[in-house]
Amino acid sequence: MLASNAMTAIGLSYRAMYRSFTDNRQAVLEELSLGAPIKLVSQDILRESIRTGMQPTIDSAKTVGLVSLPGMMSGLIFAGVDPVEAIRYQIMVMFMLLSATSIASMLPSYAANKTYFNDKAQLILV
């Protein structure tokens, strides 16, 4: 589950980042030509790509327990475990998924951001 959510987050983040750099190419080039540093130019694009990568996991976490009952929590309750204990385990699993997704969105996005620029701070879109 962790690996699946992490890979989904990375794919969505990369796709959103490429789309943002492509769509905002002219604005990025204008800011760079005016002397803006790479970090400032790509800050909003990075933030949006990370948000896009995390969105499915955040949306699924909103409904846990209200709309959907996850398999582990239901299985523990049917097995006779105290429902409060089952809910604690499910909350722990959701926090693990959210943290893995956030790490998987942030680290590769920041690493990939450098590949969009050369050492002369020029935008490169291949």
All heavy atoms as an XYZ file, in Angstrom:
955
protein
N       0.824     -1.193      0.000
C       0.000      0.000      0.000
C       0.869      1.258      0.000
O       0.577      2.203     -0.717
C      -0.914      0.018      1.233
C      -2.096     -0.924      1.139
S      -3.098     -1.057      2.644
C      -3.286      0.600      3.189
N       1.911      1.237      0.816
C       2.784      2.403      0.880
C       3.486      2.645     -0.449
O       3.541      3.778     -0.945
C       3.824      2.243      1.997
C       3.305      2.281      3.428
C       4.429      1.974      4.394
C       2.676      3.607      3.746
N       4.020      1.569     -1.022
C       4.736      1.717     -2.296
C       3.791      2.150     -3.405
O       4.136      2.993     -4.236
C       5.420      0.408     -2.655
N       2.610      1.603     -3.429
C       1.634      1.968     -4.459
C       1.247      3.437     -4.364
O       1.230      4.155     -5.374
C       0.396      1.088     -4.309
O      -0.638      1.546     -5.148
N       0.949      3.895     -3.161
C       0.596      5.309     -2.992
C       1.770      6.228     -3.296
O       1.593      7.306     -3.861
C       0.082      5.564     -1.574
C      -1.340      5.114     -1.392
O      -2.125      5.086     -2.334
N      -1.681      4.746     -0.180
N       2.972      5.797     -2.922
C       4.157      6.614     -3.192
C       4.408      6.727     -4.695
O       4.696      7.810     -5.209
C       5.372      6.028     -2.490
N       4.280      5.606     -5.406
C       4.503      5.651     -6.857
C       3.435      6.487     -7.563
O       3.742      7.218     -8.505
C       4.537      4.226     -7.419
C       5.771      3.477     -6.995
S       6.028      1.823     -7.680
C       4.485      1.256     -8.206
N       2.211      6.393     -7.104
C       1.147      7.219     -7.671
C       1.433      8.698     -7.431
O       1.279      9.525     -8.336
C      -0.213      6.838     -7.056
O      -0.466      5.459     -7.314
C      -1.331      7.676     -7.623
N       1.867      9.029     -6.221
C       2.180     10.422     -5.897
C       3.328     10.954     -6.748
O       3.282     12.084     -7.235
C       2.528     10.541     -4.412
N       4.362     10.146     -6.943
C       5.502     10.574     -7.757
C       5.063     10.811     -9.199
O       5.403     11.825     -9.810
C       6.641      9.539     -7.685
C       7.262      9.522     -6.294
C       7.714      9.832     -8.726
C       8.209      8.373     -6.056
N       4.285      9.884     -9.748
C       3.814     10.036    -11.122
C       2.953     11.276    -11.312
O       3.127     12.024    -12.282
N       2.038     11.500    -10.385
C       1.183     12.688    -10.484
C       1.987     13.975    -10.321
O       1.738     14.966    -11.011
C       0.071     12.619     -9.438
C      -1.021     11.589     -9.671
C      -1.941     11.508     -8.460
C      -1.812     11.929    -10.919
N       2.953     13.954     -9.408
C       3.780     15.147     -9.188
C       4.614     15.477    -10.420
O       4.688     16.638    -10.829
C       4.706     14.940     -7.992
O       3.982     14.810     -6.812
N       5.245     14.454    -11.000
C       6.053     14.682    -12.192
C       5.209     15.200    -13.351
O       5.608     16.118    -14.064
C       6.760     13.400    -12.622
C       7.994     13.053    -11.826
C       8.627     11.838    -12.017
C       8.545     13.928    -10.896
C       9.768     11.503    -11.307
C       9.664     13.595    -10.184
C      10.279     12.380    -10.391
O      11.401     12.054     -9.690
N       4.044     14.607    -13.543
C       3.172     15.031    -14.637
C       2.699     16.473    -14.439
O       2.713     17.276    -15.370
C       1.968     14.100    -14.742
C       1.136     14.339    -15.976
C      -0.009     13.355    -16.127
N       0.462     11.972    -16.083
C      -0.033     11.047    -15.242
N      -0.992     11.347    -14.411
N       0.439      9.814    -15.271
N       2.334     16.812    -13.210
C       1.886     18.178    -12.925
C       3.024     19.182    -13.087
O       2.821     20.289    -13.591
C       1.310     18.253    -11.513
N       4.236     18.785    -12.672
C       5.376     19.684    -12.799
C       5.697     19.951    -14.268
O       5.899     21.102    -14.668
C       6.602     19.105    -12.091
C       7.795     20.033    -12.115
S       9.257     19.327    -11.333
C       8.692     19.181     -9.663
N       5.728     18.901    -15.067
C       6.024     19.083    -16.495
C       4.955     19.937    -17.166
O       5.269     20.841    -17.943
C       6.131     17.725    -17.188
C       6.457     17.854    -18.654
C       7.751     18.161    -19.055
C       5.477     17.703    -19.622
C       8.064     18.309    -20.399
C       5.780     17.849    -20.967
C       7.069     18.147    -21.350
O       7.376     18.301    -22.672
N       3.692     19.677    -16.839
C       2.605     20.453    -17.419
C       2.700     21.929    -17.007
O       2.504     22.827    -17.827
C       1.251     19.879    -16.994
C       0.078     20.535    -17.673
C      -1.272     19.933    -17.320
N      -1.253     18.679    -16.599
C      -1.529     18.549    -15.291
N      -1.840     19.603    -14.570
N      -1.501     17.371    -14.715
N       3.031     22.179    -15.753
C       3.144     23.562    -15.278
C       4.308     24.292    -15.935
O       4.176     25.459    -16.321
C       3.310     23.595    -13.763
O       2.151     23.152    -13.131
N       5.458     23.622    -16.042
C       6.590     24.266    -16.709
C       6.285     24.515    -18.183
O       6.684     25.541    -18.737
C       7.861     23.429    -16.574
C       8.645     23.722    -15.328
C       8.870     22.725    -14.396
C       9.164     24.982    -15.085
C       9.590     22.982    -13.251
C       9.886     25.252    -13.935
C      10.096     24.239    -13.009
N       5.570     23.599    -18.819
C       5.225     23.782    -20.223
C       4.208     24.900    -20.397
O       4.361     25.762    -21.276
C       4.657     22.465    -20.801
O       5.622     21.436    -20.601
C       4.392     22.594    -22.286
N       3.167     24.894    -19.567
C       2.118     25.909    -19.678
C       2.610     27.303    -19.299
O       2.166     28.298    -19.868
C       0.919     25.543    -18.806
C       0.191     24.311    -19.298
O       0.446     23.878    -20.446
O      -0.634     23.774    -18.534
N       3.498     27.384    -18.326
C       3.986     28.679    -17.830
C       5.381     29.000    -18.346
O       6.119     29.763    -17.717
C       3.992     28.682    -16.305
C       2.627     28.447    -15.731
O       1.633     28.945    -16.250
N       2.553     27.668    -14.667
N       5.737     28.432    -19.459
C       7.089     28.595    -19.999
C       7.463     30.063    -20.175
O       8.534     30.502    -19.750
C       7.204     27.859    -21.329
C       8.578     27.915    -21.933
C       8.636     27.026    -23.180
N       9.999     26.752    -23.522
C      10.670     27.424    -24.455
N      10.079     28.354    -25.143
N      11.925     27.128    -24.704
N       6.576     30.815    -20.783
C       6.873     32.222    -21.050
C       7.066     33.017    -19.762
O       7.999     33.811    -19.649
C       5.756     32.845    -21.901
C       6.076     34.239    -22.402
C       7.289     34.260    -23.309
O       7.497     33.349    -24.108
N       8.104     35.286    -23.188
N       6.208     32.780    -18.784
C       6.334     33.500    -17.507
C       7.635     33.130    -16.796
O       8.309     33.996    -16.229
C       5.135     33.187    -16.618
N       7.996     31.843    -16.840
C       9.245     31.406    -16.209
C      10.441     32.047    -16.903
O      11.364     32.549    -16.249
C       9.351     29.858    -16.234
C      10.731     29.396    -15.830
C       8.294     29.240    -15.340
N      10.426     32.064    -18.235
C      11.532     32.682    -18.980
C      11.630     34.177    -18.703
O      12.736     34.723    -18.587
C      11.344     32.434    -20.480
C      11.556     30.990    -20.946
C      11.189     30.856    -22.421
C      12.978     30.547    -20.697
N      10.496     34.845    -18.571
C      10.518     36.279    -18.272
C      11.112     36.541    -16.897
O      11.928     37.451    -16.720
C       9.105     36.851    -18.354
C       8.572     36.952    -19.763
C       7.108     37.325    -19.812
O       6.492     37.544    -18.748
O       6.562     37.385    -20.932
N      10.707     35.745    -15.906
C      11.244     35.932    -14.560
C      12.746     35.646    -14.521
O      13.501     36.369    -13.856
C      10.510     35.028    -13.572
C       9.072     35.455    -13.320
C       8.357     34.528    -12.365
O       9.027     33.939    -11.488
O       7.132     34.397    -12.481
N      13.177     34.617    -15.228
C      14.606     34.306    -15.275
C      15.394     35.416    -15.965
O      16.502     35.760    -15.542
C      14.846     32.976    -15.990
C      14.440     31.712    -15.244
C      14.543     30.499    -16.146
C      15.277     31.528    -13.986
N      14.815     35.972    -17.021
C      15.527     37.033    -17.737
C      15.638     38.308    -16.907
O      16.535     39.116    -17.137
C      14.833     37.337    -19.067
O      13.574     37.933    -18.836
N      14.729     38.469    -15.952
C      14.798     39.628    -15.066
C      15.701     39.384    -13.854
O      15.825     40.239    -12.987
C      13.396     40.029    -14.604
C      12.487     40.584    -15.708
C      11.075     40.758    -15.178
C      13.040     41.894    -16.234
N      16.313     38.217    -13.792
C      17.286     37.937    -12.742
C      16.740     37.197    -11.538
O      17.421     37.118    -10.515
N      15.534     36.673    -11.620
C      14.978     35.931    -10.491
C      15.717     34.604    -10.322
O      16.060     33.955    -11.304
C      13.489     35.670    -10.713
N      15.974     34.205     -9.088
C      16.649     32.920     -8.872
C      15.722     31.745     -9.212
O      14.498     31.861     -9.170
C      16.999     32.938     -7.385
C      16.130     33.960     -6.772
C      15.757     34.930     -7.843
N      16.318     30.613     -9.516
C      15.564     29.419     -9.896
C      14.584     29.019     -8.803
O      13.453     28.632     -9.078
C      16.523     28.260    -10.214
C      17.314     28.573    -11.478
C      15.783     26.950    -10.356
C      18.410     27.577    -11.768
N      15.020     29.107     -7.563
C      14.164     28.705     -6.447
C      12.879     29.524     -6.403
O      11.793     28.981     -6.189
C      14.939     28.859     -5.135
C      14.221     28.332     -3.932
C      15.094     28.434     -2.699
C      14.379     27.889     -1.484
N      15.191     27.958     -0.282
N      12.991     30.812     -6.624
C      11.813     31.684     -6.603
C      10.914     31.431     -7.805
O       9.690     31.406     -7.682
C      12.249     33.151     -6.573
C      11.131     34.192     -6.536
C      10.362     34.077     -5.227
C      11.704     35.577     -6.694
N      11.513     31.205     -8.953
C      10.750     30.991    -10.181
C       9.922     29.719    -10.092
O       8.768     29.677    -10.517
C      11.703     30.937    -11.397
C      10.983     30.476    -12.635
C      12.339     32.288    -11.621
N      10.510     28.682     -9.543
C       9.833     27.384     -9.542
C       9.078     27.089     -8.255
O       8.499     26.015     -8.118
C      10.847     26.282     -9.804
O      11.846     26.298     -8.820
N       9.039     28.004     -7.331
C       8.399     27.769     -6.038
C       6.914     27.419     -6.175
O       6.448     26.436     -5.602
C       8.578     28.998     -5.155
C       8.023     28.865     -3.770
C       8.300     30.111     -2.940
O       8.632     31.157     -3.471
N       8.155     29.995     -1.645
N       6.162     28.201     -6.923
C       4.735     27.933     -7.088
C       4.484     26.648     -7.866
O       3.542     25.905     -7.570
C       4.051     29.105     -7.795
C       4.004     30.347     -6.924
O       4.059     30.212     -5.688
O       3.911     31.460     -7.492
N       5.320     26.381     -8.849
C       5.172     25.154     -9.639
C       5.443     23.935     -8.764
O       4.719     22.939     -8.825
C       6.103     25.193    -10.861
C       5.633     26.279    -11.833
C       6.177     23.834    -11.540
C       6.549     26.537    -12.990
N       6.471     23.996     -7.938
C       6.762     22.894     -7.018
C       5.623     22.677     -6.039
O       5.199     21.534     -5.797
C       8.047     23.179     -6.240
C       9.342     22.790     -6.905
C      10.520     23.322     -6.124
C       9.432     21.299     -7.043
N       5.127     23.743     -5.470
C       4.041     23.643     -4.496
C       2.807     22.994     -5.122
O       2.186     22.116     -4.538
C       3.701     25.034     -3.961
C       2.726     25.000     -2.801
C       2.464     26.387     -2.239
N       3.683     26.949     -1.682
C       4.162     28.152     -1.992
N       3.547     28.924     -2.847
N       5.273     28.593     -1.425
N       2.482     23.407     -6.333
C       1.302     22.852     -7.010
C       1.510     21.384     -7.391
O       0.587     20.577     -7.288
C       0.980     23.685     -8.254
C      -0.308     23.295     -8.921
C      -1.517     23.433     -8.022
O      -1.557     24.365     -7.192
O      -2.431     22.597     -8.139
N       2.715     21.032     -7.808
C       2.956     19.633     -8.175
C       2.919     18.727     -6.948
O       2.408     17.604     -7.023
C       4.278     19.493     -8.921
O       5.363     19.739     -8.063
N       3.429     19.182     -5.822
C       3.369     18.392     -4.592
C       1.922     18.232     -4.140
O       1.484     17.150     -3.754
C       4.240     19.032     -3.493
C       5.713     18.913     -3.862
C       3.969     18.398     -2.136
C       6.643     19.739     -3.008
N       1.166     19.308     -4.213
C      -0.256     19.256     -3.850
C      -1.006     18.271     -4.750
O      -1.826     17.485     -4.273
C      -0.878     20.641     -3.965
C      -2.324     20.682     -3.508
C      -2.928     22.074     -3.609
N      -2.201     23.014     -2.763
C      -1.689     24.166     -3.183
N      -1.816     24.540     -4.438
N      -1.050     24.960     -2.357
N      -0.715     18.295     -6.036
C      -1.372     17.379     -6.972
C      -1.015     15.933     -6.657
O      -1.875     15.050     -6.723
C      -0.954     17.719     -8.414
O      -1.327     19.059     -8.700
C      -1.619     16.790     -9.408
N       0.223     15.663     -6.309
C       0.638     14.305     -5.977
C       0.001     13.772     -4.709
O      -0.278     12.577     -4.592
N      -0.242     14.637     -3.750
C      -0.807     14.214     -2.474
C      -2.340     14.174     -2.473
O      -2.931     13.562     -1.587
C      -0.327     15.143     -1.366
C       1.132     15.032     -1.052
S       1.626     16.119      0.278
C       0.659     15.479      1.626
N      -2.974     14.804     -3.434
C      -4.417     14.967     -3.411
C      -5.215     13.666     -3.317
O      -6.145     13.583     -2.516
C      -4.870     15.781     -4.632
C      -6.232     16.392     -4.466
C      -6.294     17.364     -3.314
O      -5.422     18.195     -3.143
N      -7.304     17.238     -2.491
N      -4.907     12.608     -4.080
C      -5.700     11.379     -3.949
C      -5.650     10.768     -2.547
O      -6.668     10.290     -2.039
C      -5.078     10.431     -4.973
C      -4.393     11.305     -5.940
C      -3.944     12.505     -5.185
N      -4.491     10.778     -1.920
C      -4.377     10.212     -0.573
C      -5.119     11.056      0.442
O      -5.778     10.526      1.342
C      -2.896     10.074     -0.174
O      -2.213      9.329     -1.179
C      -2.743      9.372      1.146
N      -5.043     12.366      0.293
C      -5.772     13.255      1.199
C      -7.275     13.050      1.032
O      -8.016     12.986      2.020
C      -5.372     14.720      0.954
C      -3.931     14.954      1.389
C      -6.311     15.670      1.687
C      -3.363     16.286      0.987
N      -7.732     12.930     -0.202
C      -9.156     12.722     -0.441
C      -9.641     11.399      0.137
O     -10.741     11.327      0.692
C      -9.466     12.784     -1.932
C      -9.354     14.184     -2.493
O      -9.382     15.151     -1.697
O      -9.234     14.322     -3.726
N      -8.841     10.356      0.013
C      -9.258      9.072      0.573
C      -9.235      9.096      2.099
O     -10.055      8.432      2.743
C      -8.391      7.940      0.040
O      -7.092      8.036      0.562
N      -8.332      9.866      2.696
C      -8.267      9.956      4.152
C      -9.470     10.710      4.716
O      -9.864     10.478      5.858
C      -6.975     10.643      4.582
N     -10.060     11.590      3.933
C     -11.222     12.353      4.402
C     -12.431     11.468      4.655
O     -13.252     11.779      5.508
C     -11.607     13.411      3.363
C     -10.648     14.545      3.233
C     -11.119     15.481      2.140
C     -10.127     16.555      1.835
N     -10.570     17.399      0.715
N     -12.551     10.374      3.916
C     -13.760      9.561      3.989
C     -13.625      8.316      4.854
O     -14.605      7.619      5.059
C     -14.175      9.115      2.570
O     -13.149      8.319      2.014
C     -14.447     10.312      1.694
N     -12.445      8.019      5.352
C     -12.236      6.802      6.132
C     -13.073      6.858      7.408
O     -12.999      7.801      8.180
C     -10.746      6.611      6.484
C     -10.559      5.491      7.486
C      -9.959      6.335      5.234
N     -13.880      5.838      7.589
C     -14.705      5.742      8.784
C     -16.071      6.366      8.639
O     -16.997      6.003      9.345
N     -16.218      7.321      7.733
C     -17.517      7.957      7.532
C     -18.244      7.346      6.347
O     -19.393      6.930      6.449
C     -17.345      9.464      7.313
C     -16.724     10.240      8.466
C     -16.463     11.671      8.061
C     -17.627     10.178      9.676
N     -17.573      7.301      5.218
C     -18.178      6.783      4.001
C     -17.718      5.364      3.731
O     -18.496      4.515      3.309
C     -17.838      7.708      2.802
C     -18.413      7.163      1.518
C     -18.338      9.112      3.065
N     -16.446      5.099      3.971
C     -15.902      3.766      3.710
C     -15.282      3.203      4.982
O     -14.728      3.939      5.793
C     -14.847      3.839      2.607
O     -13.750      4.590      3.056
N     -15.419      1.912      5.140
C     -14.766      1.219      6.250
C     -13.629      0.390      5.676
O     -13.872     -0.564      4.947
C     -15.748      0.315      6.986
C     -16.831      1.029      7.784
C     -17.801      0.013      8.360
C     -16.231      1.850      8.888
N     -12.390      0.752      5.963
C     -11.241      0.014      5.420
C     -11.238     -1.436      5.876
O     -11.762     -1.786      6.936
C     -10.047      0.766      5.973
C     -10.567      2.096      6.380
C     -11.991      1.895      6.745
N     -10.631     -2.278      5.048
C     -10.616     -3.711      5.303
C      -9.972     -4.095      6.616
O     -10.469     -4.970      7.334
N      -8.859     -3.471      6.963
C      -8.174     -3.837      8.192
C      -9.034     -3.515      9.407
O      -9.182     -4.323     10.320
C      -6.830     -3.127      8.308
C      -6.036     -3.580      9.516
S      -4.714     -2.489      9.967
C      -5.609     -1.117     10.640
N      -9.630     -2.343      9.410
C     -10.454     -1.932     10.549
C     -11.672     -2.842     10.672
O     -12.008     -3.303     11.765
C     -10.877     -0.474     10.391
C     -11.588      0.096     11.605
S     -11.829      1.865     11.488
C     -13.279      1.929     10.454
N     -12.311     -3.125      9.557
C     -13.482     -4.013      9.574
C     -13.085     -5.408     10.023
O     -13.796     -6.039     10.816
C     -14.102     -4.095      8.183
O     -14.506     -2.828      7.745
N     -11.964     -5.913      9.521
C     -11.499     -7.238      9.905
C     -11.211     -7.344     11.389
O     -11.546     -8.353     12.035
N     -10.589     -6.323     11.957
C     -10.301     -6.343     13.393
C     -11.585     -6.315     14.207
O     -11.701     -7.005     15.228
C      -9.404     -5.160     13.764
C      -7.946     -5.258     13.335
C      -7.217     -3.957     13.618
C      -7.264     -6.418     14.026
N     -12.548     -5.513     13.779
C     -13.817     -5.434     14.507
C     -14.547     -6.774     14.437
O     -15.076     -7.260     15.441
C     -14.681     -4.281     13.964
C     -14.032     -2.938     14.313
C     -16.099     -4.342     14.527
C     -14.686     -1.739     13.654
N     -14.575     -7.398     13.227
C     -15.230     -8.703     13.089
C     -14.508     -9.790     13.883
O     -15.117    -10.766     14.318
C     -15.316     -9.119     11.617
C     -16.279     -8.301     10.812
C     -15.991     -7.980      9.497
C     -17.467     -7.846     11.363
C     -16.874     -7.229      8.742
C     -18.355     -7.095     10.624
C     -18.068     -6.782      9.308
N     -13.214     -9.639     14.088
C     -12.440    -10.622     14.844
C     -12.623    -10.477     16.341
O     -12.134    -11.296     17.113
C     -10.966    -10.499     14.497
N     -13.316     -9.426     16.764
C     -13.600     -9.264     18.179
C     -12.718     -8.264     18.898
O     -12.783     -8.136     20.116
N     -11.894     -7.547     18.165
C     -11.045     -6.524     18.782
C     -11.920     -5.322     19.135
O     -12.896     -5.019     18.447
C      -9.913     -6.117     17.804
C      -9.084     -4.970     18.356
C      -9.030     -7.301     17.505
N     -11.565     -4.665     20.202
C     -12.295     -3.464     20.612
C     -12.315     -2.460     19.459
O     -11.267     -2.176     18.869
C     -11.592     -2.848     21.835
C     -12.290     -1.607     22.356
O     -13.532     -1.542     22.271
O     -11.579     -0.706     22.849
N     -13.484     -1.921     19.099
C     -13.569     -0.983     17.962
C     -12.658      0.233     18.102
O     -12.106      0.714     17.111
C     -15.042     -0.567     17.943
C     -15.769     -1.685     18.591
C     -14.820     -2.240     19.604
N     -12.466      0.705     19.322
C     -11.579      1.858     19.518
C     -10.146      1.480     19.159
O      -9.421      2.271     18.539
C     -11.676      2.382     20.972
C     -10.666      3.478     21.235
C     -13.081      2.861     21.275
N      -9.743      0.275     19.497
C      -8.405     -0.191     19.158
C      -8.256     -0.345     17.643
O      -7.226      0.004     17.057
C      -8.121     -1.526     19.858
C      -6.688     -1.956     19.822
C      -5.786     -1.080     20.674
O      -6.254     -0.417     21.613
O      -4.577     -1.069     20.379
N      -9.291     -0.875     16.987
C      -9.272     -1.017     15.533
C      -9.175      0.345     14.854
O      -8.459      0.509     13.859
C     -10.524     -1.758     15.061
N      -9.867      1.321     15.393
C      -9.818      2.683     14.834
C      -8.416      3.272     15.013
O      -7.896      3.940     14.116
C     -10.897      3.568     15.489
C     -12.281      3.094     15.027
C     -10.685      5.033     15.155
C     -13.426      3.718     15.791
N      -7.791      3.004     16.151
C      -6.420      3.495     16.377
C      -5.452      2.919     15.346
O      -4.597      3.629     14.822
C      -5.949      3.141     17.783
C      -6.546      3.999     18.843
C      -5.920      3.710     20.179
N      -6.595      4.474     21.214
C      -6.899      4.024     22.407
N      -6.550      2.789     22.750
N      -7.522      4.766     23.274
N      -5.587      1.626     15.071
C      -4.733      1.008     14.062
C      -4.977      1.628     12.685
O      -4.041      1.885     11.932
C      -4.959     -0.504     13.996
C      -4.246     -1.280     15.075
C      -4.952     -2.021     16.002
C      -2.856     -1.267     15.154
C      -4.309     -2.725     16.992
C      -2.200     -1.973     16.138
C      -2.928     -2.698     17.056
O      -2.280     -3.400     18.039
N      -6.250      1.872     12.369
C      -6.558      2.454     11.064
C      -6.026      3.881     10.954
O      -5.520      4.277      9.911
C      -8.072      2.440     10.808
C      -8.424      2.866      9.421
C      -7.782      1.992      8.364
O      -7.801      0.769      8.471
N      -7.201      2.589      7.348
N      -6.099      4.644     12.029
C      -5.542      6.004     12.026
C      -4.033      5.944     11.822
O      -3.468      6.738     11.061
C      -5.915      6.740     13.332
C      -7.408      7.068     13.337
C      -5.084      8.012     13.493
C      -7.911      7.611     14.655
N      -3.381      4.970     12.463
C      -1.935      4.823     12.289
C      -1.606      4.499     10.829
O      -0.680      5.070     10.252
C      -1.402      3.720     13.198
C       0.096      3.517     13.089
S       0.708      2.139     14.048
C      -0.010      0.762     13.189
N      -2.385      3.614     10.219
C      -2.152      3.261      8.822
C      -2.368      4.480      7.927
O      -1.588      4.727      6.997
C      -3.056      2.079      8.401
C      -3.049      1.892      6.901
C      -2.624      0.812      9.103
N      -3.401      5.264      8.181
C      -3.662      6.455      7.360
C      -2.533      7.484      7.509
O      -2.135      8.101      6.530
C      -5.008      7.083      7.721
C      -6.210      6.277      7.277
S      -6.184      5.766      5.547
C      -6.152      7.331      4.709
N      -2.019      7.649      8.718
C      -0.889      8.566      8.898
C       0.361      8.053      8.190
O       1.134      8.837      7.645
C      -0.601      8.815     10.377
C      -1.529      9.794     11.020
C      -2.009      9.576     12.292
C      -1.936     10.942     10.356
C      -2.870     10.481     12.896
C      -2.787     11.847     10.938
C      -3.260     11.614     12.216
N       0.560      6.731      8.190
C       1.699      6.168      7.451
C       1.543      6.441      5.956
O       2.510      6.818      5.291
C       1.801      4.665      7.698
C       2.354      4.305      9.044
S       2.417      2.532      9.460
C       2.178      1.671      7.980
N       0.340      6.262      5.434
C       0.103      6.520      4.016
C       0.301      7.994      3.678
O       0.907      8.335      2.659
C      -1.307      6.073      3.622
C      -1.557      4.581      3.557
C      -3.027      4.300      3.294
C      -0.702      3.945      2.496
N      -0.228      8.867      4.528
C      -0.077     10.304      4.277
C       1.382     10.734      4.344
O       1.844     11.526      3.514
C      -0.913     11.101      5.271
C      -2.412     11.106      5.025
C      -3.156     11.660      6.229
C      -2.736     11.928      3.787
N       2.128     10.209      5.314
C       3.537     10.611      5.421
C       4.357     10.047      4.262
O       5.214     10.747      3.713
C       4.121     10.196      6.767
O       4.072      8.800      6.914
N       4.095      8.809      3.871
C       4.825      8.235      2.735
C       4.509      8.989      1.454
O       5.402      9.256      0.636
C       4.474      6.759      2.573
N       3.254      9.369      1.282
C       2.861     10.118      0.091
C       3.484     11.505      0.081
O       3.950     11.973     -0.965
C       1.327     10.228      0.016
O       0.770      8.922      0.025
C       0.884     10.949     -1.235
N       3.520     12.155      1.228
C       4.107     13.497      1.258
C       5.604     13.455      0.990
O       6.133     14.282      0.239
C       3.810     14.186      2.599
O       4.436     13.501      3.658
N       6.291     12.481      1.558
C       7.728     12.344      1.301
C       7.973     11.994     -0.167
O       8.866     12.544     -0.812
C       8.347     11.295      2.245
C       8.354     11.828      3.673
C       9.758     10.921      1.808
C       8.708     10.792      4.719
N       7.140     11.097     -0.697
C       7.290     10.682     -2.093
C       6.915     11.788     -3.061
O       7.327     11.760     -4.219
C       6.441      9.446     -2.364
N       6.144     12.758     -2.634
C       5.827     13.896     -3.499
C       6.914     14.957     -3.429
O       7.284     15.542     -4.448
C       4.498     14.530     -3.093
O       3.439     13.660     -3.292
N       7.409     15.208     -2.233
C       8.345     16.317     -2.039
C       9.758     16.031     -2.548
O      10.280     16.799     -3.348
C       8.416     16.679     -0.559
C       7.290     17.532     -0.086
S       7.590     18.094      1.579
C       6.265     17.297      2.422
N      10.353     14.964     -2.065
C      11.760     14.719     -2.394
C      12.015     14.579     -3.896
O      12.899     15.263     -4.427
C      12.270     13.502     -1.623
C      12.341     13.656     -0.098
C      12.869     12.385      0.544
C      13.183     14.845      0.288
N      11.276     13.735     -4.609
C      11.527     13.645     -6.054
C      11.183     14.929     -6.808
O      11.836     15.252     -7.800
C      10.629     12.497     -6.516
C      10.372     11.698     -5.305
C      10.366     12.676     -4.183
N      10.189     15.664     -6.335
C       9.834     16.918     -7.015
C      10.962     17.935     -6.891
O      11.317     18.604     -7.864
C       8.547     17.502     -6.438
O       7.450     16.680     -6.745
N      11.527     18.059     -5.699
C      12.645     18.984     -5.529
C      13.876     18.519     -6.320
O      14.610     19.344     -6.866
C      12.999     19.153     -4.045
C      12.124     20.166     -3.350
C      11.062     19.772     -2.555
C      12.355     21.526     -3.511
C      10.250     20.706     -1.932
C      11.563     22.468     -2.893
C      10.512     22.049     -2.099
O       9.707     22.980     -1.497
N      14.087     17.213     -6.384
C      15.219     16.703     -7.154
C      14.998     16.902     -8.656
O      15.926     17.272     -9.387
C      15.440     15.225     -6.852
N      13.779     16.671     -9.123
C      13.483     16.817    -10.554
C      13.452     18.282    -10.980
O      13.685     18.586    -12.151
C      12.146     16.169    -10.881
N      13.184     19.169    -10.052
C      13.138     20.593    -10.381
C      14.467     21.069    -10.963
O      14.500     21.890    -11.877
C      12.772     21.399     -9.137
C      12.687     22.871     -9.416
O      12.072     23.299    -10.385
N      13.308     23.656     -8.558
N      15.558     20.529    -10.467
C      16.885     20.939    -10.936
C      17.128     20.531    -12.381
O      17.930     21.147    -13.075
C      17.959     20.339    -10.039
C      17.894     20.827     -8.609
C      18.863     20.099     -7.725
C      18.695     20.541     -6.289
N      19.497     19.767     -5.364
N      16.443     19.493    -12.836
C      16.661     19.024    -14.205
C      15.994     19.913    -15.249
O      16.267     19.756    -16.439
C      16.156     17.582    -14.379
O      14.737     17.553    -14.178
C      16.833     16.644    -13.390
N      15.141     20.805    -14.830
C      14.474     21.711    -15.770
C      15.327     22.935    -16.095
O      14.950     23.749    -16.930
C      13.120     22.160    -15.218
C      12.065     21.101    -15.322
C      11.787     20.270    -14.251
C      11.359     20.921    -16.500
C      10.826     19.287    -14.349
C      10.400     19.941    -16.607
C      10.133     19.128    -15.526
O       9.186     18.147    -15.642
N      16.461     23.077    -15.416
C      17.326     24.230    -15.617
C      18.754     23.762    -15.847
O      19.188     22.767    -15.282
C      17.285     25.154    -14.389
C      15.913     25.653    -14.065
C      15.120     25.005    -13.128
C      15.400     26.768    -14.701
C      13.859     25.461    -12.830
C      14.129     27.230    -14.404
C      13.359     26.573    -13.473
N      19.506     24.527    -16.664
C      20.916     24.204    -16.831
C      21.736     25.023    -15.845
O      21.196     25.766    -15.025
C      21.369     24.418    -18.285
C      21.250     25.857    -18.730
O      21.047     26.768    -17.930
N      21.375     26.064    -20.029
N      23.063     24.901    -15.921
C      23.910     25.604    -14.956
C      23.960     27.108    -15.186
O      24.486     27.835    -14.353
C      25.320     25.011    -14.906
C      25.828     24.490    -16.227
O      25.003     24.145    -17.062
O      27.049     24.412    -16.394
N      23.388     27.580    -16.289
C      23.310     29.029    -16.531
C      21.940     29.581    -16.165
O      21.582     30.696    -16.551
C      23.591     29.320    -18.006
C      24.989     28.956    -18.420
C      25.198     29.241    -19.873
C      26.584     28.794    -20.298
N      26.787     28.994    -21.739
N      21.165     28.819    -15.412
C      19.823     29.194    -14.961
C      18.886     29.466    -16.134
O      18.120     30.415    -16.139
C      19.869     30.376    -14.003
N      18.948     28.604    -17.143
C      18.049     28.698    -18.284
C      17.102     27.515    -18.254
O      17.482     26.401    -17.929
C      18.845     28.699    -19.597
C      19.784     29.878    -19.743
C      20.719     29.700    -20.909
O      21.114     28.586    -21.247
N      21.101     30.808    -21.535
N      15.855     27.761    -18.631
C      14.851     26.718    -18.641
C      15.092     25.766    -19.805
O      15.306     26.192    -20.933
C      13.443     27.324    -18.747
C      12.268     26.357    -18.756
C      12.182     25.627    -17.421
C      10.981     27.097    -19.035
N      15.073     24.468    -19.509
C      15.253     23.441    -20.539
C      14.013     22.561    -20.517
O      13.728     21.907    -19.522
C      16.487     22.559    -20.244
C      17.737     23.377    -20.133
C      16.609     21.472    -21.271
C      18.927     22.591    -19.653
N      13.282     22.545    -21.607
C      12.150     21.622    -21.739
C      12.422     20.692    -22.903
O      12.558     21.128    -24.044
C      10.851     22.394    -21.990
C      10.273     23.132    -20.796
C       9.058     23.931    -21.194
C       9.946     22.182    -19.674
N      12.570     19.419    -22.592
C      12.880     18.438    -23.633
C      11.612     17.769    -24.092
O      10.728     17.490    -23.401
C      13.881     17.393    -23.119
C      14.196     16.374    -24.184
C      15.127     18.077    -22.644
